[in-house]
Amino acid sequence: MLKRLKNADLPLVFVIMLLCGFGLLMVYSASDVMGSQRYGDPSYFFHKQSTSLLIGLCLFLFAACLPYKRYARLVPLFVVGSLVLLLLVLIPGIGLERNFSRRWLGAGPLVVQPSELAKIAMILYFASIYTKKQPYIHQFVKGVLPPLVILGTAFLLTLVEPDLGTASLILAACGSILLCAGLKKRHLFVLGATAVSGVVYLAFSASYRVKRLVSFTNPFGDANGDGYQLIQSYFAISGGGFFGRGLGNSVEKMNYLPEAHTDFIMAVISEELGIFGVLIVLGLYFALMLLGVKTAVRADDPFGKLLAIGITFQLMFQVVLNLGAMSGLLPVTGVPLPFISYGGSSLIMTLFLCGILVNISTYAKKQPVRHKRPVPHEKKVSSF
């Protein structure tokens, strides 16, 4: 299997490894104070993230070597397994509750987040099912509607945890696949309008979500409550300048910015490394997006194309939601920054997805560029 890595897309692998290494470094820098205070070890979160990274890299290598077309056979297992886990996490006594949310399963040090598996399952499912439905993709009832029932089930189960951020990511990733699957424009418009209307309605249907929206538009109106974290993020961003205070010299991580190593880790990056450091990170994400789209374009089959699109834009939507929340442009949804935020389940599943993307790019790279042979001009024969 490892022989397949000889033809791997090295720029893609290099960008992924850079993001992983930088993320591990920033987790240590952002969490050393909290680790010392809570556990008497400044490297506590660093060690846990290192373990998750090691597991994730093993899955990355496995996925990079396993031919991606085999996942089409495993789609039912992924879908049923993810839906069962999403149901189990809602059962009191089985699902673990943290910060008024029930999103985790596990015992002792082993904790998993089923919604992360659901993101992978839905991308695989949509890429597979809409590849099979290509002959009648223009028929809404037969070609478009049935898979949306499964998507709606996964969306609602994730929403009930409650986790509107991850539920919206699942919706957006599958939407990117639909956009590239060849649907009619009017079908895309109806589905897009329905999805946006539904998310807006759900955002205002719960009081705690409304409070987040209000704090996002005017954080200083509740500076000691819901707006506190965003205000501290502003202080971190403004205190960094162009080159920052220096690695490890963040002031906001000294118990000012809550959970600085998780969802708001980019604020610490901005404070310690300045705009310069932020631009480097954004450049790496932009490179990842370009390489992912290039992989989708060069893939030689519809399943590979749709799967690469789903993986690439799921990661990019996650980046947008995280950075939007950190900068006050979007509501706080609790979505981690891919590769960089602290969180084992997110990092492991992200690397697994990236391994699949690398495998698609490997097979796409093998395909020779087909040049059409010019047709020789025929000599005109006189009719005389």
C-alpha positions, 0 to 999 in steps of 0.5 A, spaced: 500 500 500 505 504 501 508 504 494 502 508 492 504 514 496 510 515 491 505 518 486 502 522 492 501 530 491 507 532 495 504 540 495 498 537 498 501 533 503 506 538 505 501 544 506 497 539 510 503 537 514 505 544 515 498 546 518 498 540 523 505 542 525 503 549 526 497 547 530 501 543 535 505 549 536 500 554 537 496 549 542 502 548 546 503 556 546 495 558 547 494 552 553 501 552 557 498 557 563 491 553 563 495 546 563 499 549 569 493 552 573 488 546 572 493 540 572 500 542 574 503 541 567 504 546 562 504 541 557 498 537 558 494 539 552 500 539 548 501 531 550 493 530 549 493 533 542 500 530 540 496 523 541 491 525 537 495 527 532 499 521 532 492 517 531 490 522 526 496 521 522 496 513 522 489 514 519 491 519 514 496 514 511 491 509 511 486 513 507 492 516 503 493 508 501 486 505 500 483 506 493 478 511 494 473 508 490 472 502 495 469 507 500 463 507 495 461 500 498 462 502 505 457 508 505 451 504 508 456 502 514 458 509 515 451 512 514 448 507 519 453 507 524 453 515 524 446 516 525 446 510 531 452 514 534 448 521 533 442 517 537 446 514 542 449 521 544 442 524 546 441 518 551 442 521 558 447 516 561 450 514 555 452 521 552 457 526 555 454 533 557 459 539 557 457 546 557 450 544 557 451 540 550 451 533 549 455 531 544 460 526 546 461 519 547 466 515 551 469 513 558 475 515 561 480 518 557 477 515 550 472 521 548 469 521 541 464 526 538 459 522 533 458 529 529 465 529 526 463 522 523 457 524 521 460 529 517 465 524 513 459 519 512 454 525 509 460 527 504 461 520 502 454 518 502 452 524 497 458 523 493 456 516 492 449 517 491 449 523 486 454 519 482 449 513 481 443 518 480 447 522 474 442 519 469 436 522 472 439 528 476 434 533 473 428 529 476 427 532 482 423 527 485 427 521 483 434 524 482 434 529 488 429 528 493 431 521 496 438 523 499 435 529 502 431 525 507 438 522 510 441 529 510 435 532 514 435 526 519 443 527 520 442 535 521 436 534 526 440 529 530 446 534 530 442 540 532 438 537 538 445 536 541 445 542 540 450 544 535 448 548 530 455 550 527 456 542 526 449 541 523 450 547 518 457 545 516 454 538 514 449 542 510 454 546 507 458 541 505 453 537 502 450 543 498 457 544 495 456 537 492 449 538 490 452 544 486 457 540 482 452 534 481 449 537 475 442 539 478 437 544 475 438 551 477 431 552 479 432 546 484 438 549 486 435 555 488 429 552 491 434 548 496 438 553 497 433 558 499 430 552 504 436 551 507 438 558 509 431 560 511 431 553 515 438 555 519 435 562 520 429 560 523 433 555 527 438 560 529 432 565 532 428 559 535 432 558 541 433 563 547 441 562 548 442 562 540 438 569 540 443 571 545 449 569 541 446 573 535 445 579 540 452 579 543 455 578 536 452 584 533 453 588 539 458 585 544 459 591 548 452 591 550 453 585 555 461 585 556 461 581 562 456 576 559 455 573 552 459 578 549 465 577 554 469 572 549 469 576 543 471 583 546 477 579 549 478 576 542 478 584 539 483 585 545 488 580 542 487 582 535 489 589 536 494 587 541 498 583 536 500 589 531 503 586 524 509 582 527 505 580 534 508 580 541 512 574 540 511 566 540 508 564 547 507 572 550 500 572 549 497 576 555 489 574 553 491 567 555 492 569 562 485 567 564 482 573 560 480 569 553 476 563 555 479 557 552 484 560 548 487 554 545 480 551 542 475 555 538 479 562 539 486 560 538 486 564 532 486 570 536 492 568 540 496 567 533 494 574 532 496 577 538 503 573 538 505 573 531 501 579 529 498 580 522 504 577 519 502 570 522 495 570 520 496 571 513 501 565 513 495 561 516 490 564 511 495 563 505 496 555 507 488 554 507 488 558 501 493 553 498 489 547 501 483 550 497 486 551 490 490 544 491 483 541 493 479 544 487 485 542 482 484 535 485 477 535 483 478 537 476 483 532 475 479 526 478 477 521 472 470 519 475 464 523 478 465 520 485 472 522 485 470 529 483 464 530 488 468 527 494 474 532 493 469 537 492 465 535 498 472 534 503 475 541 500 469 545 501 467 542 508 474 544 511 473 551 508 466 552 510 469 550 517 475 555 516 470 561 515 465 560 520 471 559 525 474 566 523 468 569 522 466 568 529 473 570 532 473 576 528 466 578 530 463 577 523 459 571 524 456 569 531 460 564 535 458 557 533 463 553 537 466 550 530 474 549 531 479 551 526 481 545 522 488 542 524 490 548 529 484 548 534 485 543 540 480 537 540 482 530 538 476 528 534 476 534 530 483 533 528 483 525 527 477 526 522 480 532 519 486 528 517 482 522 515 478 526 510 485 529 508 488 522 507 482 521 502 483 527 498 491 525 497 488 518 495 484 522 490 489 526 487 494 520 487 490 517 482 488 523 478 495 525 478 496 518 474 491 519 469 495 522 462 493 528 459 489 526 453 491 531 447 486 530 441 490 528 435 489 534 430 484 531 424 488 532 417 485 537 412 482 533 407 484 535 400 478 537 396 476 533 390 474 536 384 467 534 382 469 535 375 
